[in-house]
Amino acid sequence: MRKSKCCTPFGMKVKIRLLEQNMTNRDLARKIGMADSTVCDVIFGRNKRLETQRIIADALDMSVETEYEVHQERA
């Protein structure tokens, strides 16, 4: 049996924005000039580079909450 993949919280936000904008992972990858696999890796947490997340967030007109920013808001 295949193990199901889990999105990161950021990945879930990306997937929702893609649905809202009627886009696929491939559409987003082409828009930002990255490989489809890079977008997928970010969504599922295999690529945690903040710069890559910011590029994706900018393309989808959304923000990136880093763990540091979330911790500061709760403190």
Beta strands, then each sheet from edge to edge (+ up, - down):
end
